[in-house]
């Protein structure tokens, strides 16, 4: 290799692996006490991931030209989405209630209340989720007064992109699908723990909102989860009010351009 980049955390293990690849030049991130690379950025956990990785790229001659990348949507992606959710005149809003980390999940019952409020306002609501997230989306469907359309487990990643590209808004937890929506240029409203917004929150506010949970201590054991993680998986964002998320949604849906 001419170049090997380490883009995986502080490098406790990965820096050594990258050095042993035999590349002519190595670059990446380095936490205190880890192996050095030829070019490196000091690693601090509480820093935005996008800015961190762009700085690594700049070390090897690739200065940033934008802070938010864009993903293209193909006709095949739109066709897959259209087969799952036919076109209609109403504003389409996608809700993604799942997240691999249960501590980041806003309660399904609150997603259901949000879906009801959005539908009462004339919006068409669709749920998205992977097959393993079906228990979560099913709770939303059963808790809602008017069950939203549910695409859980039916769309490929490209099909999901095709669906999101049609949406006026995507609402969800701090998880990968929100980043997909942002990369498509779709407005997002994200329920986030305050610690995670430092590393993964939106970099602009005109088309995106973060509705924050400010608690730092585990709701079960009280341990402060800033630099350590306790063993409990209780949601850290359960206390975020539906009214706050709805207000963010209405702001974004009411804005033009």
C-alpha atoms as one frame of an Amber mdcrd trajectory, in Angstrom:
protein
   0.000   0.000   0.000   1.054   3.588  -0.565  -1.304   4.888   2.121  -3.154
   3.387   5.090  -5.659   5.439   7.094  -6.812   4.626  10.624 -10.345   5.983
  11.078 -11.435   3.811  14.004 -11.233   5.594  17.321  -8.094   6.365  19.287
  -6.037   3.520  17.900  -5.502   1.360  20.987  -5.581  -1.703  18.721  -6.041
  -0.295  15.232  -2.889   1.849  15.090  -0.734  -1.223  15.552  -2.654  -3.073
  12.848  -2.285  -0.161  10.411   1.461   0.121  11.082   1.919  -3.564  10.309
   0.246  -3.276   6.907   3.530  -2.027   5.522   2.101   1.075   3.855   4.542
   3.763   2.750   2.555   6.395   4.684   0.163   5.978   7.612  -2.245   8.521
   9.068  -5.101   8.550  11.523  -6.054   9.279  15.107  -4.011   8.696  18.208
  -5.031   8.588  21.854  -2.396   8.997  24.594  -0.304   5.862  25.022  -1.115
   4.326  21.631   1.303   3.609  18.802   2.185   6.636  16.660   1.445   6.900
  12.942   3.361   8.985  10.409   0.670  11.665  10.600  -1.943  11.787  13.319
  -4.651  13.855  14.974  -4.909  13.757  18.788  -7.980  11.702  19.684 -10.625
  13.174  21.980 -13.809  11.130  22.394 -16.065  14.185  22.660 -15.488  15.695
  19.244 -17.690  15.606  16.149 -16.936  12.518  14.041 -17.329  14.321  10.713
 -14.843  17.035  11.648 -12.461  14.470  13.110 -12.368  12.363   9.947 -12.101
  15.369   7.649  -9.062  16.495   9.624  -7.442  13.089   9.145  -8.057  13.316
   5.397  -6.476  16.773   5.340  -3.279  15.329   6.823  -2.626  13.497   3.550
  -3.491  16.285   1.146  -7.288  16.071   0.893  -8.648  19.298   2.416 -12.425
  19.343   2.978 -14.641  20.895   0.326 -17.917  20.349   2.208 -19.046  19.354
   5.691 -21.951  17.181   4.517 -21.559  14.583   1.797 -24.426  13.789  -0.558
 -25.711  10.398  -1.693 -27.320   9.985  -5.124 -30.708   8.284  -5.463 -31.220
   6.039  -8.487 -34.436   5.313 -10.369 -34.276   1.729  -9.104 -34.189   3.020
  -5.524 -37.287   5.141  -6.114 -39.065   2.221  -7.805 -38.423  -0.051  -4.815
 -39.722   2.606  -2.438 -42.772   3.279  -4.605 -43.687  -0.418  -4.575 -43.676
  -0.381  -0.762 -45.247   3.064  -0.296 -47.247   4.278  -3.315 -47.124   7.957
  -4.219 -49.777  10.196  -2.652 -50.433  13.908  -2.421 -49.966  14.429   1.327
 -46.634  15.426   2.871 -44.760  12.217   3.721 -43.034  11.984   7.110 -40.939
   8.941   8.049 -40.514   7.835  11.663 -37.665   5.488  12.590 -38.241   4.336
  16.195 -35.447   1.766  16.365 -31.790   1.923  17.382 -29.240  -0.797  18.035
 -28.385   0.839  21.363 -31.533   0.732  23.546 -30.241   3.692  25.573 -30.843
   5.867  22.495 -34.463   4.767  21.951 -37.299   7.183  22.523 -40.271   5.109
  23.784 -42.507   3.540  21.088 -45.560   4.983  22.845 -44.194   8.489  22.290
 -43.515   7.756  18.625 -47.145   6.603  18.403 -48.399   9.872  19.921 -46.202
  11.827  17.523 -47.548   9.826  14.575 -51.118  10.578  15.666 -50.426  14.308
  15.953 -48.731  14.462  12.563 -51.572  12.537  10.923 -54.146  14.803  12.540
 -52.262  17.667  10.906 -52.768  16.126   7.470 -49.384  14.442   7.087 -48.907
  10.921   5.852 -46.721   8.938   8.275 -44.663   5.854   7.444 -42.560   3.761
   9.814 -39.159   2.434   8.782 -37.017  -0.203  10.442 -34.889  -3.269   9.922
 -36.326  -6.756  10.448 -34.802  -7.073  13.966 -36.543  -3.801  14.903 -40.010
  -5.237  14.201 -40.904  -5.566  17.922 -40.287  -1.814  18.338 -42.200  -0.677
  15.253 -45.009  -3.097  16.105 -45.413  -1.352  19.468 -45.780   1.963  17.654
 -48.419   0.546  15.304 -50.469  -0.922  18.153 -50.182   2.147  20.397 -51.258
   4.644  17.725 -54.893   5.711  17.422 -54.448   5.537  13.659 -51.820   3.004
  12.638 -49.235   4.487  10.263 -47.961   2.594   7.231 -45.206   0.194   8.262
 -42.287  -0.777   5.990 -40.255  -2.593   8.648 -37.996  -5.225   7.102 -39.288
  -4.676   3.562 -36.766  -2.238   2.073 -33.118  -2.592   1.148 -30.782   0.217
   2.138 -31.110   1.655  -1.366 -34.881   1.334  -1.207 -34.859   3.155   2.114
 -32.880   5.946   0.460 -35.486   6.067  -2.295 -38.252   6.402   0.302 -36.478
   9.045   2.384 -35.774  11.098  -0.739 -39.562  11.540  -1.087 -40.057  12.633
   2.524 -40.564  16.165   3.769 -39.060  15.049   7.085 -37.431  12.053   8.792
 -37.798  11.721  12.580 -35.846   9.214  14.614 -33.384   8.288  17.286 -29.649
   8.841  17.024 -28.973   5.984  14.611 -27.650   5.293  11.119 -30.852   6.024
   9.231 -30.825   9.634  10.428 -27.355  10.045   8.937 -28.654   8.505   5.708
 -31.461  11.070   5.593 -29.026  13.928   6.179 -26.782  12.634   3.390 -29.815
  12.714   1.089 -30.483  16.345   1.977 -33.759  15.535   3.758 -34.701  17.544
   6.888 -34.374  15.569  10.125 -35.578  15.801  13.721 -33.500  13.613  16.024
 -34.108  12.647  19.644 -30.589  12.588  21.113 -28.734  12.222  24.372 -26.723
  15.408  24.957 -23.392  13.552  25.001 -23.992  12.063  21.573 -24.929  15.347
  19.951 -21.307  16.459  20.430 -20.021  13.628  18.252 -22.963  12.918  15.939
 -25.366  15.854  15.912 -26.160  17.828  12.759 -23.604  20.449  11.771 -26.264
  22.908  10.620 -29.665  23.861  12.012 -31.527  25.268   9.014 -32.883  21.858
   7.949 -32.174  19.792  11.061 -33.172  19.784  14.725 -31.804  17.862  17.711
 -34.236  17.436  20.591 -31.971  16.747  23.547 -32.127  14.681  26.715 -29.863
  16.422  29.224 -29.560  13.725  31.898 -26.036  12.360  32.398 -26.785   9.723
  35.042 -28.171   6.231  34.478 -31.871   6.160  35.435 -31.347   2.738  37.072
 -28.122   2.990  39.095 -27.323   6.702  39.000 -23.808   6.241  37.596 -22.678
   9.207  35.480 -22.213   7.913  31.918 -19.900  10.598  30.526 -16.580   8.732
  30.486 -17.767   5.269  31.571 -20.741   3.105  30.646 -22.708   1.306  33.310
 -24.178  -2.146  32.478 -27.799  -0.969  32.184 -29.635  -0.501  28.882 -32.388
   1.809  30.121 -33.242   4.634  27.726 -31.471   7.916  28.411 -33.897   9.828
  26.173 -37.257   8.545  27.458 -38.005  11.832  29.211 -37.982  13.971  26.058
 -41.550  15.341  25.732 -43.660  14.570  22.665 -44.567  18.257  22.535 -40.914
  19.248  22.036 -40.427  16.796  19.180 -43.708  17.828  17.568 -42.706  21.495
  17.786 -39.424  20.737  16.006 -41.317  18.808  13.328 -43.788  21.626  12.755
 -40.939  24.126  12.502 -39.223  22.090   9.804 -42.423  21.259   7.935 -43.424
  24.912   7.955 -40.162  26.173   6.519 -39.749  26.745   2.801 -36.559  26.022
   0.868
